[in-house]
Amino acid sequence: MGERLAYLPSAGFCLLAALAWNWLRERQRTVALAALTAVVAAFGMRTMVRNQVGETI
């Protein structure tokens, strides 16, 4: 029921993240790519851990 209340703030967060990405990419491309790699790796590890939990159920 509360998903309808979280939709607009999450859209604003995504917009803010995109603006931050563009700002960082224009100024320091290497740092931006390193940050993107770190985020993708962190979410990948989180997915792997969560999949292991699902196998034990």
Secondary structure by P-SEA (a helix, b strand, c coil): cccccaaaaaaaaaaaaaaaaaaaaaccaaaaaaaaaaaaaaaaaaaaaaaaaaaac
